[in-house]
Amino acid sequence: MIQVTYHGHSTVEIAYNEHRLIIDPFLTGNPVAKAKAQDIKVDYVLLTHGHNDHIQDAVEIAKANEATVIATYELAMYMESQGCKVHPLGIGGSFSFPFGKVKFTLAFHGAGELLPGSSTFQFLGFPAGILLYLGDKTIYHAGDTGLFGDMKLIGELNTIDLAFLPIGDNFTMGPEDALIAAQFLQARAVVPIHYNTFPLLAQDGDAYIRQLQEKGIGGSALAPGESYTIA
């Protein structure tokens, strides 16, 4: 059994057997998050890209838990420079960890950040999506991305039990494109992410789920702190 907990924005915590993972930890400064960075107990921190609203608490959580950060090469090297243990991956590359296999996919977005206390804008590697293979289940976290045609290929090559898809628009896909993405991926279920954190990202998650259901796709618009179980 896999339990995923949504912490708002794109932050997802995953419990699988004795393993604990978190993807894109953004709790500090996240107006909808219920948990705090110090509450998180994980073995691994996975990052899709280097924007602050996806890496805000990565260093604190990784160092407090002696957790390994899994990220694209440039972002992993930055995290290593901050004192974190890291495992770099390239897009299209995969690696088998004690909890299962991780593979990074394409995502179409930016990936630089104005670093704290600096006027320098630093490139932190290309954005990515994440395929997680946990036992016989597959989870896809799309990261921040627009709709792209290779999502259809990802769906053809994988049986995706749960997909986390951004629907906030402006910076990522909106509900209309995310509906097409879910069909391209042939996902069995979808949880929308990257919406309603800030006014600019206001969307109706429940309406999106109803549209998915009309296409025969399951899912849930989780409130921050709510969990979803994959049996």
Secondary structure, DSSP 4 states (H G I P E B T S, - for coil): -EEEEE-STT-EEEEETTEEEEES---TT-TT--S-GGG---SEEE-S---HHHHTTHHHHHHHHTPEEEEEHHHHHHHHHTT-EEEEE-TT-EEEETTEEEEEE---S--EEE-TT-S-EEE-----EEEEEETTEEEEE--S----THHHHHHHH---SEEEEE---SSS--HHHHHHHHHHHT-SEEEEES-SSSGGG---HHHHHHHHHHTT-EE--PPTT-EEEE-
